[in-house]
Amino acid sequence: MYLIIIIIINLIIFNEPIQKLNNKKVENIQIASLYTLHTGDRGLICDTLVPENVILLLVHDYATQYVNRKYLNGIGLTVTSNYADTCDDTSITIQKTVELVGGSQYCKNVQPISKPLVSNDNNYTIASIGCFSSEIGATIVYLFQAFCIPVISAISNSVQLDDYTTYPYFLRTGASNFYKTQTIIHLIQSQMWFHIIVINDSTMFGNSMTKTLKNILSPCIMMDTRDNLFRFPCVERYLEIPFYSTDPSNSATNSALLDLKTLLQSTSARVIVLLMKSQNVNFLLNHNIWNDKKSQYQFIIIDRDELEINPLLNYAILIEEHVEPFHPLDSIVDSIVLNETTNIYVQELIEMQHLCCWNMDECPYSVKCKGDEKIMDINKGSRRQAGLVFDAVNLLAVAIKNFHKAYCNEEWGLCDNLIKNAYGDNMMDFILNATFTSYYNDTFKLYNRSAYPEYDIYQYINDSFIPLISKYKTLIGPQKSSTNKDMLQSKLRNETKMENDNCQIDCSLSHSVPETTDTCCWSCKECRGPNKYIDSGVACKTCPKDKIPALNKSTCIPEPIPPIFIKPNAGKIICLTIGAFGVFISILSFIFLYLKRGTPMYKASTPDLLYAQLLACIGLNICSGIMMPTSSIYICIVGWAGCTLLITTVQSIYFVKAIRIGKPKFIERFHFVNTNLKTSSHIFVAFCAAFQLIMFLFWLLLRTPSIRKDNLRLRYCSSNSDYQTLLLFTSCFILILLTFYPLRLALKNRFIFQVRQAGFCFLGLLMLGASYPVLFILLYTQDVDDQANSIVGMLIGLVPANITFFTFILPSLWQMIFKRSQNLHEYISRERSRQFQVGNIMYYVDAVVLQNGT
């Protein structure tokens, strides 16, 4: 009766009379049909029937009849299925698979030419179709691919089977769980749930999805929170719970549950992703590790086939592969009557549902079946997967039809050319390229050896699932649709948002970077420094030398050309004013001395040395301005060269001044020096300047200055903070020490004017000797941040210039201006003494000098 109903349905659908076969012989092609019809949930192998797979077996029968009439009978072919029960056990699966392979061999260079590749013989299996778990599927595919036999699965969605290099002969009519994992991430991103916990079971289903999730989320721990749409969530913890249905009290399971309980007590995360089968979700949520509050956690689940009602699931989200309802399913199942079917698995299902026995000597039930019993219930898993089984059979049939068309042209049945070329790789090519119109009038075509990924998203509200989005295309993203619904927000909404905001602070608002405080939570740390920018929102990095951070520190931009000198502050303005005044007063002094060049005081004050010191003071005052922090390396070099050269010149003039006043006896040993004291002093000053210049050139070659930047990106010369710069002042320090001896003699001079000059020079030396250590201590102890605004470098030239002017030049000018008569008398007395020493006993010179002095 079942066969008659199927034939009637086919006639109605296709309107093709059976007589169209014209009584020609139809040749059969054998396919292996592996279904997990029993499991070992009670501890024994094959002791528990799987009702949903038994119903899928009926769909497989229906689909076989369907494709035979629609695609194959018209070309002289038919397919039949050789069924086997895997029992969800590896050893039994291997045994059954070997039996189904029989004499089949479709690998090139292996099959003998004399032996046909395919025939009506049941020992030849051209392909395999079935419903089995991914763990069993890996074993089946491994065995079948050794003989180059394609395997088409309807429900094995594991990501592990996506590797076509490892499983080249595997494909499926369901979508890969890789895209389901991506859909989970899309959902989490859309709701801005960025702090989550992931729990999976120990099946290949859970492990592969968890591994995929880790691979996708591995680059991200802390992200810039400005682009929340593309921000990856952070997983507080990945936790695997090994569920064993035969032993719920397994120690490994209890240990994992205790670990989960500890985690829930310590974490603030409220979003939990459950990557596990629905029966394992039931076991987990019924455990006493959860708090009493309802809706305390926002769950995301991926399977509901055997899901039980649980208040903890309120507002939970379900992501399920979209499969159109297979409408003939109810009529197929309803047509089955116990006393009319020969399928032992269907008989067992009816007996189990009605608690009765049929044609059994030893009955486990107390009631015998009447024979008119039918299948009472079609569970959710069967309804959801029926269309996948139907598509799997259609896919193979269309591929066989196309294969026949390519090799047999218009020939009937198994033509010789088809038999010779029925290799597995050829068959796989036709399967991968097959397309057909499905039962629900959609075009079916494989995408990466799987069905095109589309998912339905539901929310669990009041013990039922409310559809939110239908046919969500993971590869495209959300599409506007009138059927879409907004997610109902639970009381967890505000709590979850607050937890997320406190845990993962938006550091972009303060131009700072995250600093980890926990696995997923962070605080904000300011990205300090003039050259620091925020790289990808998670780390402070230094911009290249030719770039500076943007105002928001998000990137580096080309640095603008800096000014030669930094805008002067108050200290620099004061120093510049003093330096300018020093230049001005030195020029006035120079003019005044020139105007007094014929006076006795002018002649008595070593005017050549006064002119030299005035020129040196002018140079030092100018160099003090050049010594401002600068962005020009050349100005830096000129500043240090000028300062050290002029200071050495000043110190050498102090020395020769002391020699010419004090006239130490050791110079009498040098005849030329003693007789040409003025010329010798000029030579000595020039020698000291040349020696200092040579020292500077060696220092410049060995320690070339560079331009540095402080924390505000202001420039300053590296010589301002290098201790090696002290070497440039070696000559100055030596000359200061050497000058004290002749000055001590000059202080004993019998001429008051010369004694007065020696006293001021001695005071100047003391002041110079004290000022240099103070200036260098200030220079080298100031912070890097103060270098660009420092005036210590300017004081290195300004202080010696002013000390020299007030202790070397000003005393002589003061005498010329305010002590004219006294100085004239002292000059006449000195001149008399000099005339007497040279033997001139006539003192007429007094009157001449006196007259000239007036």
HELIX and SHEET records of a PDB file:
HELIX    1   1 TYR A    2  PHE A   14  1                                  13    
HELIX    2   2 ILE A   18  LEU A   21  5                                   4    
HELIX    3   3 PRO A   51  VAL A   67  1                                  17    
HELIX    4   4 ASN A   68  LEU A   72  3                                   5    
HELIX    5   5 ASN A   73  ILE A   75  5                                   3    
HELIX    6   6 THR A   90  VAL A  101  1                                  12    
HELIX    7   7 SER A  134  GLN A  145  1                                  12    
HELIX    8   8 VAL A  159  ASP A  162  5                                   4    
HELIX    9   9 ASN A  177  GLN A  191  1                                  15    
HELIX   10  10 MET A  204  LEU A  217  1                                  14    
HELIX   11  11 ASN A  228  PHE A  230  5                                   3    
HELIX   12  12 SER A  251  SER A  266  1                                  16    
HELIX   13  13 SER A  278  LEU A  285  1                                   8    
HELIX   14  14 PRO A  311  LEU A  313  5                                   3    
HELIX   15  15 LEU A  329  ASP A  334  1                                   6    
HELIX   16  16 LEU A  338  GLU A  340  5                                   3    
HELIX   17  17 ILE A  344  HIS A  354  1                                  11    
HELIX   18  18 LYS A  380  CYS A  408  1                                  29    
HELIX   19  19 ASP A  416  ASN A  421  1                                   6    
HELIX   20  20 GLY A  424  LEU A  432  1                                   9    
HELIX   21  21 LEU A  492  CYS A  503  1                                  12    
HELIX   22  22 CYS A  507  SER A  510  5                                   4    
HELIX   23  23 ALA A  570  LEU A  595  1                                  26    
HELIX   24  24 PRO A  600  ALA A  604  1                                   5    
HELIX   25  25 PRO A  607  ILE A  626  1                                  20    
HELIX   26  26 ILE A  633  GLY A  662  1                                  30    
HELIX   27  27 LYS A  665  ARG A  669  5                                   5    
HELIX   28  28 HIS A  671  THR A  675  1                                   5    
HELIX   29  29 LEU A  677  LEU A  702  1                                  26    
HELIX   30  30 SER A  718  ASN A  720  5                                   3    
HELIX   31  31 TYR A  723  PHE A  729  5                                   7    
HELIX   32  32 THR A  730  ALA A  746  1                                  17    
HELIX   33  33 ILE A  752  THR A  781  1                                  30    
HELIX   34  34 VAL A  784  ASP A  786  5                                   3    
HELIX   35  35 VAL A  792  THR A  804  1                                  13    
HELIX   36  36 PHE A  805  ILE A  809  3                                   5    
HELIX   37  37 LEU A  810  PHE A  818  1                                   9    
HELIX   38  38 ARG A  820  GLN A  837  1                                  18    
HELIX   39  39 VAL A  845  GLY A  853  1                                   9    
SHEET    1   A 5 LEU A  77  ASP A  85  0                                        
SHEET    2   A 5 GLU A  27  TYR A  35  1                                        
SHEET    3   A 5 THR A 125  CYS A 131  1                                        
SHEET    4   A 5 VAL A 151  SER A 153  1                                        
SHEET    5   A 5 PHE A 170  ARG A 172  1                                        
SHEET    1   B 2 HIS A  38  THR A  39  0                                        
SHEET    2   B 2 THR A  48  LEU A  49 -1                                        
SHEET    1   C 7 CYS A 234  ILE A 241  0                                        
SHEET    2   C 7 HIS A 195  ASP A 201  1                                        
SHEET    3   C 7 VAL A 271  LEU A 275  1                                        
SHEET    4   C 7 GLN A 298  ILE A 301  1                                        
SHEET    5   C 7 ILE A 317  GLU A 321  1                                        
SHEET    6   C 7 GLU A 454  ILE A 461 -1                                        
SHEET    7   C 7 SER A 464  LYS A 473 -1                                        
SHEET    1   D 2 THR A 435  THR A 437  0                                        
SHEET    2   D 2 THR A 443  LYS A 445 -1                                        
SHEET    1   E 2 SER A 512  THR A 516  0                                        
SHEET    2   E 2 TRP A 522  GLU A 526 -1                                        
SHEET    1   F 2 LYS A 532  ASP A 535  0                                        
SHEET    2   F 2 ALA A 539  THR A 542 -1                                        
SHEET    1   G 2 LYS A 547  PRO A 549  0                                        
SHEET    2   G 2 CYS A 556  PRO A 558 -1                                        
SHEET    1   H 2 ILE A 707  LYS A 709  0                                        
SHEET    2   H 2 ARG A 715  CYS A 717 -1                                        
END                                                                             
